[in-house]
């Protein structure tokens, strides 16, 4: 079908459908959302988040990060991550796990953030991955093993892990993750790697080649997809990037999508543009054979991270603060329905771990 004509003619007509249901009909493996713990006491929120027809995949936004799982060295706690993992188990939704090794949200204990000894850091990373990935073994469709290791200019981020081990910390992390949970898809995840082709994308490709040449498995690359209305990458640019990534890995995905307005309040024209920008992401995924799914970084403006991180900006999600679906939501559903009816693609390659993620205790 001509997706350009769809963009012009029917992008903002309210349509009937649910995101994951129509995404699967269109050939994707899932349409998912991140969920954070502060939202779990809100019944209006949970009614949507727990609906597998709306979201076939859940990602703990913060509950599985280092500061929440190993706040004190050697003492592991899983309550925050389990609260979201248990929802996925109860509803039959897929669990997409996030994240094992990241330079941010590190715990307060001194060693992980200050040690420079290679052997010590390797032991710290090993223990962390073995415990956290081991706790969720068999339940995660995928793990974001290493998150945001590259700077925008293509240099390695000078984080504590890199200072201690160089690029070997990435290789080691993927090897330990595979040993700990062999069924999970193992991803490298980052931002600003969507628009082809910048220094960060080129450096990411070189890094993945280095890591795989050293014997580590990297099954997927996650493009976070945080962008701004009217300044988002085009479908063509994202397809070019994913084509390059697809030469290296088994699958690619959009993992943290939100598209924020840079000036508030907004009007109808800005809402229309936001819908077009979201459709560029979805269209790029649909037209890339190895793109398996899309995750939005929460679905309602009520719990979006954007206003706190970028004061004066926001309204980046598909539902507003009052749980009304925005034009962008209807645009995505309409595009997915059109893709399904046109037979643009048959289906995403199913992952063996998907069934385990739903049934494991």
C-alpha positions in Angstrom: 0.0 0.0 0.0 1.0 3.6 -0.4 1.7 4.7 3.2 2.3 8.3 2.1 -1.2 8.5 0.9 -2.4 7.0 4.2 -0.5 9.7 6.1 -2.2 12.4 4.1 -5.7 11.0 3.9 -6.6 9.1 7.0 -4.1 9.8 9.7 -6.4 11.5 12.1 -9.7 9.7 11.8 -10.7 8.0 15.0 -10.6 4.3 14.4 -11.6 1.2 16.4 -8.9 -1.1 17.4 -6.3 -1.9 20.0 -2.6 -1.5 19.5 -1.1 -4.9 20.2 -4.0 -6.7 18.5 -3.6 -4.8 15.2 0.2 -4.8 15.5 0.1 -8.6 15.5 -2.4 -8.6 12.6 0.0 -6.4 10.7 2.9 -8.8 11.3 4.7 -7.4 14.3 5.5 -9.6 17.3 4.2 -7.0 19.9 3.3 -3.4 20.7 4.3 -2.7 24.3 4.6 -0.1 27.0 7.0 0.6 29.8 5.3 0.6 33.3 6.7 2.2 36.4 5.9 1.4 40.0 4.3 4.7 41.0 1.4 4.0 38.6 0.5 0.6 40.0 -2.0 2.0 42.5 -4.0 3.8 39.8 -6.9 1.6 38.6 -7.5 3.8 35.5 -3.9 3.2 34.5 -3.9 -0.5 35.3 -7.1 -1.1 33.3 -5.2 -0.1 30.2 -1.7 -1.4 31.1 -3.1 -4.9 31.9 -5.0 -5.2 28.7 -3.1 -7.6 26.4 -5.0 -6.5 23.4 -3.7 -3.0 23.9 -0.2 -3.9 25.1 1.3 -7.3 24.4 4.6 -6.5 26.1 5.5 -4.8 29.4 8.9 -3.3 30.3 9.7 -2.4 33.9 10.8 1.2 33.4 13.0 1.4 36.6 12.3 -1.7 38.7 15.1 -3.9 37.3 17.8 -1.3 37.2 20.9 -1.6 39.4 19.9 0.9 42.1 16.6 -0.9 42.6 18.0 -4.5 42.5 21.3 -4.1 44.4 21.1 -0.9 46.4 23.6 -2.5 48.9 26.5 -4.6 47.6 25.6 -8.3 47.6 22.0 -7.7 48.8 19.5 -8.2 46.0 15.9 -7.1 46.1 13.3 -7.6 43.4 10.1 -6.2 44.7 9.8 -3.3 42.2 10.7 -5.4 39.2 8.5 -8.3 40.3 5.4 -6.1 40.7 5.5 -5.5 36.9 6.7 -9.0 36.0 3.9 -10.5 37.9 1.3 -8.4 36.0 2.8 -9.8 32.7 2.6 -13.3 34.1 -1.0 -12.9 35.2 -2.3 -11.4 32.0 -0.2 -13.4 29.5 1.7 -10.3 28.4 5.3 -10.7 27.3 8.0 -9.3 29.6 10.8 -7.2 28.1 13.4 -6.7 30.7 15.5 -3.5 31.3 18.4 -3.1 32.1 21.5 -5.0 33.4 24.5 -2.7 32.9 24.1 1.1 32.6 26.2 4.0 33.7 23.2 5.8 35.2 21.0 5.0 38.3 23.9 3.2 39.9 23.6 2.4 43.6 25.1 4.5 46.3 27.7 2.0 47.4 31.1 3.1 46.4 32.6 0.2 44.6 30.5 0.0 41.4 30.8 3.7 40.8 34.5 4.2 41.7 36.5 0.9 41.3 39.0 1.0 38.5 40.5 -2.5 39.0 39.6 -4.7 36.1 39.2 -7.9 38.1 37.0 -6.3 40.7 34.8 -4.7 38.1 34.4 -8.0 36.3 33.4 -9.7 39.5 30.9 -7.0 40.3 29.3 -7.2 36.8 29.3 -11.0 36.9 27.6 -11.1 40.3 25.0 -8.5 39.3 24.0 -10.2 36.1 24.0 -13.7 37.5 21.7 -12.6 40.3 19.3 -10.3 38.5 19.0 -12.2 35.2 19.0 -15.4 37.2 16.0 -14.2 39.2 14.0 -13.6 36.0 15.4 -16.5 34.1 12.8 -17.9 31.6 10.5 -14.9 32.1 12.1 -12.3 29.8 11.5 -12.3 26.1 14.5 -10.0 25.9 17.1 -8.2 28.1 18.6 -4.8 27.5 22.0 -6.1 28.6 24.0 -3.0 28.1 22.4 0.4 27.9 23.8 3.7 26.4 27.5 2.8 26.2 28.3 5.3 23.4 28.5 9.1 23.3 26.8 11.0 20.5 30.2 11.8 19.0 31.0 8.1 18.7 33.3 7.8 21.6 32.8 5.2 24.3 31.1 6.7 27.3 33.7 7.2 30.0 31.7 5.3 32.7 33.1 3.3 35.6 32.8 0.1 33.8 34.6 1.3 30.7 37.4 2.9 32.9 38.0 -0.4 34.5 37.6 -2.8 31.6 37.4 -0.9 28.3 35.1 -2.3 25.7 35.6 -5.7 27.3 32.9 -4.8 29.9 30.3 -5.0 27.1 31.6 -8.3 25.8 31.7 -9.7 29.3 28.2 -8.5 30.1 26.7 -10.3 27.1 28.6 -13.5 27.7 27.4 -13.6 31.3 23.8 -12.8 30.3 23.8 -15.6 27.9 25.2 -18.1 30.4 22.6 -17.0 32.9 19.5 -16.9 30.7 20.2 -18.7 27.5 16.6 -18.3 26.1 16.4 -14.5 26.4 17.1 -12.3 23.4 20.1 -10.1 24.3 20.0 -6.5 23.2 22.2 -3.4 23.1 20.0 -0.4 23.7 20.7 3.3 23.1 19.2 6.7 22.1 20.1 8.9 19.1 20.7 5.8 16.9 17.6 6.2 14.8 18.5 8.8 12.2 20.9 7.4 9.6 23.7 7.8 9.7 25.5 9.7 12.4 28.8 9.1 14.3 27.0 7.3 17.1 25.4 4.8 14.7 28.7 4.1 13.0 30.4 3.7 16.3 27.6 1.4 17.6 28.0 -0.8 14.5 31.7 -1.0 15.1 31.2 -1.8 18.8 28.7 -4.6 18.0 31.2 -6.1 15.5 34.0 -6.0 18.1 31.8 -7.6 20.8 30.6 -10.4 18.5 34.1 -11.0 17.2 35.1 -11.6 20.8 32.5 -14.4 21.0 29.7 -12.6 22.8 26.1 -13.0 21.5 24.2 -9.8 20.6 20.8 -10.8 19.3 19.2 -7.4 18.9 19.7 -3.6 18.8 17.1 -1.4 20.6 16.6 2.1 19.3 15.0 4.1 22.1 13.1 6.5 19.9 12.9 9.6 22.2 12.3 12.5 19.9 10.6 15.8 19.4 7.5 16.7 17.4 8.4 18.1 14.0 12.1 17.1 14.4 11.8 13.3 14.5 13.7 11.1 12.1 11.9 10.2 8.9 10.8 6.7 8.0 13.5 6.6 5.3 16.2 7.5 7.7 15.1 4.9 10.3 14.8 2.2 7.7 18.3 2.9 6.5 19.6 2.6 10.0 17.7 -0.6 10.7 19.0 -2.1 7.4 22.5 -1.5 8.6 21.8 -3.0 12.1 20.0 -5.9 10.5 23.3 -7.0 8.9 24.7 -7.6 12.4 21.8 -8.9 14.6 18.8 -11.2 14.5 16.3 -8.5 15.3 15.8 -4.8 15.9 13.1 -2.9 17.9 12.0 0.5 19.0 12.2 0.3 22.8 11.4 3.6 24.5 9.3 5.6 22.1 7.9 9.0 23.1 7.6 12.1 20.9 7.4 15.3 23.0 6.2 18.8 22.2 8.9 21.3 22.9 6.4 24.2 23.6 3.2 24.0 25.6 0.3 24.4 25.3 -0.3 22.9 21.9 -3.0 23.1 19.2 -4.5 20.9 16.6 -1.6 21.4 14.2 0.9 20.2 16.7 -1.3 17.1 17.6 -1.5 16.3 13.9 2.3 16.5 13.5 2.8 14.3 16.5 0.6 11.7 14.9 2.6 11.9 11.7 5.9 11.5 13.6 4.6 8.4 15.5 3.5 6.9 12.2 6.9 7.4 10.7 8.3 5.1 13.5 5.6 2.5 13.0 5.9 2.6 9.3 9.7 2.2 9.5 9.3 -0.9 11.7 6.6 -2.4 9.5 8.8 -2.0 6.4 11.9 -3.5 8.1 11.7 -7.3 8.1 13.8 -7.7 11.3 11.9 -5.1 13.3 9.9 -7.1 15.7 8.1 -4.6 17.8 7.5 -1.1 19.3 7.5 -0.1 23.0 6.3 3.3 24.1 8.0 4.8 27.2 4.7 4.7 29.2 1.4 5.5 27.5 -0.1 8.4 29.4 1.2 11.9 30.0 0.3 11.4 33.7 3.4 9.3 34.2 5.7 10.6 31.5 9.3 11.3 32.5 9.6 14.2 30.1 8.3 17.2 32.1 10.8 16.5 34.9 13.7 15.9 32.6 12.8 18.7 30.1 10.9 21.5 31.9 8.4 23.2 29.7 8.1 20.2 27.3 5.8 17.2 27.3 2.6 15.6 26.2 4.7 13.0 24.6 2.5 9.9 25.0 -0.5 8.3 23.2 -3.0 9.0 26.0 -3.4 12.4 27.8 -3.3 12.8 31.5 -7.1 12.0 31.7 -6.7 8.8 29.7 -8.1 10.1 26.5 -6.6 8.6 23.4 -4.8 11.3 21.3 -4.9 11.6 17.5 -1.5 9.9 17.4 -3.1 6.7 18.9 -5.8 6.6 16.2 -3.2 7.3 13.5 -1.1 4.3 14.6 -4.1 2.0 14.8 -5.2 3.1 11.4 -1.8 2.6 9.9 -1.5 -0.9 11.4 -4.9 -1.9 10.2 -4.1 -0.7 6.7 -0.8 -2.7 6.8 -2.7 -5.8 8.0 -5.3 -5.5 5.2 -2.6 -4.9 2.5 -0.5 -7.9 3.6 2.6 -5.7 3.8 4.3 -8.4 5.9 3.3 -11.8 7.1 4.6 -11.9 10.7 7.6 -11.2 12.8 9.9 -14.2 13.4 8.6 -15.7 16.6 11.1 -16.1 19.5 11.3 -19.4 21.3 11.3 -17.7 24.7 8.0 -16.0 24.1 5.9 -18.9 25.4 8.2 -19.3 28.4 7.8 -15.7 29.4 4.1 -16.1 29.8 4.0 -19.4 31.7 7.0 -19.5 34.0 6.4 -19.3 37.7 
